[in-house]
């Protein structure tokens, strides 16, 4: 009997609907995901917004750095001519405890606001701490989260070295290693798991690679089309 592998929607359901939009989050929920991965930046007026790139140019009719725009300015823009840039609060309202939310701290200075938001949802909205994973490539942001709340599930993202990620993960009592699929081997999956970490790999979209990741024993697969996992 093979173990259950977490089915994680990448930026919602990126294959089907524009990434990191409310519509994409809703689509991922419709597809029955176990978790949804999103990215957050802190905008100029202080709110956390859900958007992948550091700049607006690829995805919107705006231009320049996300962090240099206020929420009001960002809300005037359109993704693919139709969608708004959502806030973290808006995404949490849609997810509404129906699956785990993996919040990637993409931009700088996102750790504190994310921790405060999570605390609010646990205390006031009846969320559970296990319904959140906080991941990042930025070690400083993860270290800040660990200082603020060492109970949160942390994920160390890497596209360079699983071993280095494990070394850092041990310093912040992380929950998981999030390696790029190109790094994953049966051996480093076993190594991470022996040390007590889950392995959630990204971004895996085609059936042969999905099957290979399952054979390697990963705990979760982050995919643009999570319905094929």
C-alpha positions in Angstrom: 0.0 0.0 0.0 1.7 3.2 -1.1 1.3 6.2 1.3 -0.9 9.2 0.6 1.0 11.9 -1.2 -0.3 15.4 -0.5 -1.8 17.0 -3.6 -0.8 20.6 -3.6 -2.1 23.2 -6.0 0.7 25.6 -7.2 -0.4 29.2 -6.9 -3.9 27.8 -6.9 -4.5 25.8 -10.1 -2.1 27.6 -12.4 -2.7 25.4 -15.5 -6.4 26.3 -15.5 -6.7 29.8 -14.2 -4.3 32.8 -13.8 -2.0 32.0 -10.9 -2.5 33.4 -7.4 -6.0 34.8 -8.2 -9.1 34.1 -6.2 -10.5 32.2 -9.2 -7.4 30.0 -9.3 -7.7 29.2 -5.5 -11.4 28.3 -6.1 -10.5 26.0 -9.0 -7.9 24.2 -6.8 -10.5 23.7 -4.1 -12.9 22.3 -6.8 -10.1 19.9 -7.9 -10.0 18.5 -4.3 -6.5 19.5 -3.3 -5.0 18.8 0.1 -3.1 22.1 0.1 -2.7 25.3 -1.9 0.6 27.1 -2.3 0.6 30.9 -2.7 3.2 33.7 -2.7 3.1 36.8 -0.6 4.6 40.3 -0.8 4.2 43.3 1.5 2.9 46.2 -0.5 3.8 49.9 0.2 0.7 50.5 2.4 1.7 47.4 4.6 -0.8 44.8 3.5 0.2 41.3 2.4 -0.8 40.7 -1.2 -0.8 37.4 -3.0 1.4 37.6 -6.1 4.4 35.7 -7.4 6.7 38.0 -9.2 8.6 40.9 -7.6 7.4 43.1 -10.5 4.0 43.6 -12.0 5.1 43.6 -15.7 4.6 39.9 -16.6 1.2 39.3 -15.1 -0.6 42.7 -15.0 -1.3 45.8 -17.0 0.9 47.7 -14.5 4.6 48.1 -14.2 7.3 48.3 -11.5 7.9 46.6 -8.2 4.9 45.2 -6.2 6.4 46.4 -3.0 6.5 50.0 -4.2 2.7 50.2 -4.8 0.0 50.7 -2.3 -2.9 48.2 -2.0 -5.2 50.9 -3.5 -2.9 51.1 -6.6 -2.6 47.4 -6.9 -6.3 46.9 -6.8 -6.7 49.1 -9.8 -4.6 46.7 -11.9 -5.8 43.6 -13.7 -4.2 40.2 -14.2 -4.9 38.9 -17.7 -7.3 41.8 -18.2 -9.8 40.3 -15.7 -8.6 39.4 -12.2 -7.7 41.5 -9.2 -4.5 41.0 -7.1 -5.9 39.5 -3.9 -4.8 40.1 -0.3 -3.7 37.3 2.0 -6.9 37.9 3.9 -9.1 37.5 0.8 -7.4 34.2 0.0 -7.8 32.9 3.6 -11.5 33.8 3.3 -11.9 31.6 0.3 -9.8 28.7 1.5 -11.8 28.9 4.8 -10.1 25.8 6.4 -11.0 23.6 3.4 -7.3 22.6 2.9 -3.8 23.5 4.2 -2.5 26.8 3.0 1.2 26.9 2.1 2.2 30.6 2.3 5.5 31.2 0.5 7.2 34.4 1.9 8.3 35.7 -1.5 9.0 39.4 -0.8 11.1 40.9 2.0 9.7 41.7 5.4 6.8 39.4 5.0 7.4 37.2 8.0 6.0 39.4 10.7 2.7 40.3 9.0 2.2 36.7 8.0 2.7 35.5 11.6 0.3 38.1 12.8 -2.3 37.2 10.2 -2.0 33.5 11.1 -2.3 34.2 14.8 -5.5 36.2 14.2 -7.0 33.3 12.1 -6.1 30.8 14.8 -7.5 32.9 17.7 -10.5 34.5 16.1 -11.5 32.3 13.1 -10.9 28.9 14.6 -8.1 27.8 12.2 -5.6 25.2 13.4 -1.9 25.8 13.4 -1.5 22.6 11.3 -3.5 24.2 8.5 -0.6 26.4 7.7 2.9 25.9 6.2 5.2 28.8 5.8 7.9 28.4 3.2 10.6 30.5 1.7 13.9 30.6 -0.1 14.8 33.5 2.2 16.4 32.1 5.3 16.2 35.4 7.1 12.4 35.5 6.7 12.0 31.9 8.0 14.4 32.6 10.9 12.1 35.6 11.8 9.0 33.4 11.7 10.8 30.9 14.0 11.6 33.6 16.5 8.0 34.9 16.5 6.3 31.5 16.7 8.3 28.4 16.9 5.2 26.2 16.6 4.5 27.1 13.0 5.3 24.6 10.3 8.2 25.9 8.3 9.3 24.8 4.8 12.8 25.4 3.4 12.7 26.0 -0.3 15.7 25.1 -2.4 16.8 24.8 -6.0 20.4 24.3 -5.2 21.0 21.6 -2.5 18.8 19.4 -0.4 21.7 18.8 2.0 22.2 22.5 2.6 18.4 22.9 3.0 18.4 20.2 5.6 21.3 21.9 7.5 19.4 25.1 7.7 16.1 23.4 8.4 17.6 21.9 11.6 18.4 25.4 12.9 14.8 26.5 12.7 13.1 23.2 13.6 11.5 23.1 10.1 8.6 20.9 9.2 9.6 20.2 5.6 12.1 20.6 2.8 10.7 21.9 -0.5 13.2 20.9 -3.2 12.9 21.7 -6.9 12.0 18.4 -8.7 15.3 18.5 -10.5 17.2 17.9 -7.2 15.1 15.0 -5.9 16.6 11.6 -5.5 15.5 8.5 -3.6 18.5 9.0 -1.3 18.0 12.6 -0.4 14.3 12.0 0.2 15.2 9.3 2.6 17.9 11.5 4.2 15.4 14.3 4.8 12.8 12.0 6.2 15.2 10.2 8.5 16.0 13.6 10.0 12.3 14.1 10.6 11.4 16.4 7.7 8.6 16.0 5.1 9.6 16.4 1.5 7.3 18.5 -0.7 8.6 18.9 -4.2 7.8 21.4 -6.9 6.7 22.0 -9.7 5.7 18.6 -11.1 3.2 18.5 -13.9 3.6 15.5 -16.1 2.5 12.0 -15.2 5.9 10.2 -15.6 7.6 12.6 -13.2 4.7 12.5 -10.7 5.0 8.7 -10.7 8.8 8.9 -10.2 8.4 11.3 -7.3 5.8 8.9 -5.7 8.3 6.1 -6.2 11.0 8.1 -4.4 8.6 8.4 -1.4 8.0 12.2 -1.3 5.3 13.4 1.1 3.7 16.0 -1.2 3.8 17.2 -4.8 3.2 20.8 -5.8 1.7 21.0 -9.3 0.1 23.4 -11.7 -2.5 20.7 -12.5 -3.0 19.0 -9.1 -5.9 16.9 -10.4 -3.4 14.6 -12.2 -1.5 13.6 -9.0 
